[in-house]
Structures are given as C-alpha cells and as structure tokens.
Amino acid sequence: MHTVELLDEAIRLAERAGYGVRQEWLGGAAGGGCEFRGRRWIFLDLALGPAEQLDQVLDALRRDPSVPALPMPRPLREMLPLRKSA
C-alpha cells in the first residue's frame, strides 16, 4: 500500500474512532492530535508531505486505547503499535 493510500486509511480510521480531521496549511509549524470543547481533533499540516501527515495521524491514534479494536488494513495495523504506559 502506498503512503497516500495509508494516509487515507488512517484518516478514515481516525474518523471511525471519533476524531474530527482538519487539513490546514500550518506552515510546517504545528499539527497533530488535540482535544477542545469535548471533541478530539487531528490537525494535518498541508505544508508537510504525505509521510509526515501519516505520522501525525498515527501519533494521535497510538494514544487512543480504543483504536486497536477497530477494523483496519494489515499494513496500517503493523504501523500502529500502541505505546505502552509508563
């Protein structure tokens, strides 16, 4: 699966997990997951390439313990090991 396809799958997975996903021009200075007004968001920086945007989505999803239970393509699952708590 190509990076752009993985990014699309990761965005769909994030939306199924309850995240709003916004793609904005942030000039390479910001992006990633956050929560405000009781809603979880992932902001993707359009100044970055697909691989870096994919990293932004995956970083947010790794913190969500509900994500592994969701159906997803095998290549995406292999890229998404959960971070272990300290």
Number of C-alpha atoms within 10 A of each C-alpha: 10 9 14 14 13 18 22 13 17 24 23 15 21 23 15 13 17 13 20 16 18 15 13 13 15 14 11 13 9 13 21 20 19 12 11 7 5 6 10 17 20 24 21 26 22 17 16 17 12 19 13 17 24 22 17 22 23 24 17 18 26 17 15 13 10 10 19 15 8 11 10 15 12 10 12 17 15 9 12 17 13 16 12 7 5 3
